[in-house]
Amino acid sequence: MPTDPATAALWLVLIPLVTAVITFLLPSAGRCLVTVALAIALLPLMQLIQYLWVVDGSVIHALGGWAAPLGIAVSVQGDKAFLLALIWLVCVGVGLYSLRYMGEGYKAFWPLWMCLWAGLNGLVIADDLFNLYVTLELIGLAAVALTALTGEAAALKAAVRYLILGLTGSLLYLLGVALTYAAYGAVDMPTVAKVMTATPTGNVAIALMTVGLCLKAAIFPAHVWLPPAHANAKAPVSALLSALVVKGAFLILVRLWCDVYRNAQTSGAQEWLGYLGAAALLWGASQAIIQQRLKMLIAYSTVAQLGYLFLLFPLIPTHANAWPGVLLMLAAHALAKTAFFLAAGNVIWAAGHDRLRDLDIVMPRLPVTAFAIALAGVSLIGLPPSGGFLGKWLLLGVAMESERWWAAILLVMGGLLASVYIFRVLMLVFSGKAPSDAVSFQAPPPIMEWAALGMALAAIALGLASELPLALIERGGRP
Amino acid sequence: MNSALLLPMILFSSFFTGLIIFFLGESMHKARTFLNLLGAVLKVVLVVQLLAGVHAEEPYHSVLKLAPGVEIVLTADALSVFFVTLSAALWLLTTIYAIGYLERSPNRSRFFGFFSICVSATTGVALSGNLITFLLFYELLTLSTYPLVIHKGGDKALRAGQRYLAYTLIGGAILLFAIAWLQSLAGPVAFVPGGALAPFADEHAWELKVIFALLILGLGVKAAIVPLHGWLPNAMVAPAPVSSLLHAVAVVKAGAFGIVRMVYEVYGIELSRDLGLLHPLAIVASITILYGSFCALAQDELKKRLAYSTVSQVSYIVLGAAIFGPVATIGGIVHLFHQGIMKITLFFAAGNYAQALGIHRISQMNGVGRKMPWTTVAFSVGALGMIGVPPLAGYVSKWYLQKGGVEGGEPWISAVLSMSSLLNAAYFLPILYRAWFLSGSPEQEAASPAKRTDWWMLVLPPVLTALFVVYAGAFAETPYSPLEWAKMIAQREYEP
């Protein structure tokens, strides 16, 4: 295992990549290998966090021995380490669940998932625009393949839609990167940040990249591909897509606007991202409220929750609490949404369908799953104590400090709208309908129920034991 | 006992037992009863210890830091201990009552689990040392009472539950907004005697006024201030022990207690007066007192009449907070306790009538006094106390409020209180008359209460609380009465 913390960061990309290759070659050992990979990955992760904790700086590493701009730079600061840990935690939850959930027919799941994990870790640590493109493509293709895993018509249709919009997004992004390289002769972020100005070329480049990334981040009105894709995938896949994949593009957007383009910010352009967030919040929640299927409801909830991340986008570089608030929201949503989708998987396992109308005889028989949904719901609504509450509280403070009253009101209203769709599901638990033998019921394996509950508990714990993660985020600067 | 540990232990004595109860099988009746009583008794023991400590002015303070400017703080001052004592004592009685009441009904583990968490949340509301902690437990209270309200299941209960959630979650959201706003003006706000906002009054006067209105809006939903009371009569679909708890200690009390906290320990009574906030609050409270009583008159369903009576009576507490002067403060705060013991007696009795004779309506109550003498005596004591007949507890509260109104320069309060007492008499005395002096139809007369060996679990709690109603009124001037404790609170609020 590595001794150098910068190498540790690279191991976090290498471990899943190598596992992906081996599981591809030895599909029957997928379960076993992935478990080992998750366990091993804990070592470099802990080493990285420990290093940042003790030294309080950022870890910068140049691959191939050349420094930027010639080499490939990666860097890890506290916020990135936080994200790496979050990705790992979600993967552990999904992994525990998949041990039982993913039957023999889904051997492709393991290598694809490992590619996805490698891509996400790479996206977090990469420090140049082209590498980010590579990770985006890796994530995007793995995600599309995972969506299509069931082979059912609805899933395939959704996957094709996802593929087309995803590819359009990455092409637009690549075009922006090419323009940047043509104009400034560099693609690594620190260098570009120094030279990029608000020239027409720079503006067009940033606009192309932004539009491309917005497509991938499924921010309103580019969210159209998300609900069918997330709702028709297998439960662990839905969890990964909603919890992590859409956040990847968002993270690049933050870095683009807060690191790279900071010197050349044209006034008001990024305000529009805030308005899109507001629209996503309202549209996603109101769509979730009227859905007839549980997984569609959860998917639209993701559309709404992404709105929170964008709502105060323009304030991220200027307000001390904005970035920690956004990161907490992001993490709380990732954990809660994983729990929610895994719980939905349990419901489908038990009932054979996810029509909300007919679930009132099934939900009372799944108390652990119901608890998972309730706790995840607490965090999604933003009730205390939960990661969702704490994140919202920090953002609310920022909104009020900067006198963005519309954003403050939306933050509070978003919670109320979320409570409407969350309690539509929870009400089913208390229907008081006696379980009837006429309806088929297949009890899900305990590990699947507890994996969902564990993720939900993590979302709650994030709101109680938040001092440590928040301190970690502060290590080594902010965007 | 280590004073830093005592408060979390009081909180968790019911929380952990609640969590364990969730995992007990439906048939493990004995284990569940044991855990329920263990938690309740343990809590009472710990609270007694706390009472002694706070009386001796020992400081209690426990902190959990979450983020910059976000701390979970538990403290115990005279006011919080007053509320904690009420909830701990009444919880023990309600637990006994609920075990008897829910005998052989389904989903008892779920019920008692949420029941315990609900009481922990109430305790948390009482022990909160700052606004954000208060908000945390206030919302936890909403979440843990929802499953209790809709416990019976079925469409009617679910609709009532939806309504309950709609009101309380919107109230909670308004509260969140107001607290965040206050924090952006004044930093984290802790509860301190005399209030903490006076330094910001000059610069942010109008903002503080708006925030105060928002706080009252948010808290008023739970305190059932008119016109925010719409959820309460509907929530009567809940089983009797839940109604008792909701009305006497948990939900409505948390709202009223919150308003008392805001007036005395966030804004401070002097600042509240200087900003001109008290007068409108007194008017709102008076309207609620009268409106609730008028609505109660029109109800035939016993529990609904009691519900509207709660709407009216809880605003006595708000009224006490809305009049400047220690005498009114004493009247309002002591009513926090008195209303609790009187109302829980009434609800216990109402539950007994329903359980034993299937009586839900006042028109069916002819002659119940002879069939269920103990329950009806307790009910009568509670009702007379509510009317304010000396020497019962309600008389003490009303006397102090009336005197406080005169001293605080709001003499019209006397008219409101007299009117309310008249109305209380008008809706309670006919019930007592029916119960004791009328006889029912032949088939009603033929029905006799079902014989049960555990009937004492249903009769003992109301008799005990009724006895305490007598004690709190007749011995109000003795050292260990609620009144004396309320006097101590008022003294500490006015001379910080």
Interface residues (C-beta under 8 A of the other chain):
Chain A: N321 P324 P367 V378 L383 P384 P385 L390 W393 L394 L396 G397 M400 E401 A408 I409 V412 M413 G415 L416 S419 F423 M427 F430 S431 G432 K433 G463 L464 S466 E467 L470
Chain B: F22 L64 K65 L66 A67 P68 G69 V70 I72 R110 I132 L135 L136 E139 L140 L143 P147 I150 H151 K152 G153 G154 A157 L158 G161 Q162 L165 L169 I170 G172 A173 I174 L176 F177 A180 W181 Q183 S184
